[in-house]
Amino acid sequence: MTEQQGEFSIDQLVDDLKKAALLEDAKAQVKSILERTVKNPEWVGISIPDYADDDVILFEDDSVSIWHCRFQMGLSVPAHDHQMVATIAVYQGAERNVMWFSSGAGGIKQKTEILVNAGDVLQLGPNAIHSVSSAVDFDSCAIHVYLGKLTTVERSLFDTKNGIVMHYDGDNYQRLVSADRA
Ligand SMILES: [Fe+2]
């Protein structure tokens, strides 16, 4: 298991998460590994690779998807679901998670706002809907772990302004990001 001694190793963390995802209590195990990992967020920030892309898939198979996510200042990710348990562990900056709920007939309403600071872990159920942005005036960085294969699962995007549910794909994603900036 990852210990907070010596250098932080992203490879070790990925290995630990892969093993945890196969356990019966995967949800609790993944949360606990991530809580231990970001307990000292600077320790992660100092030794984690400087990834070129904002979203990097570190590992994916049928049981788990492990991502490194960077949220640039001023950009926000449109509301979406995951259709699997998602665990967010922030080690730099802070993520503003706006939680939404379905209000029937395709409508969607804002429920609450959760600030996930460096050192915090947020776990979301399979049907949770959130939109995400950096809550600080610099980039936010986090490890996101999903208990399933996120790139192939059927999931949804939400146009929260017009109450429209859309299939999650690249085109719809870009459409929502552009509308948000307009
Ligand atoms: Fe998400």
Boltz pocket constraint, residues with backbone or C-beta under 6 A from the ligand:
constraints:
  - pocket:
      binder: B
      contacts: [[A, 80], [A, 81], [A, 82], [A, 86], [A, 130]]
      max_distance: 6.0
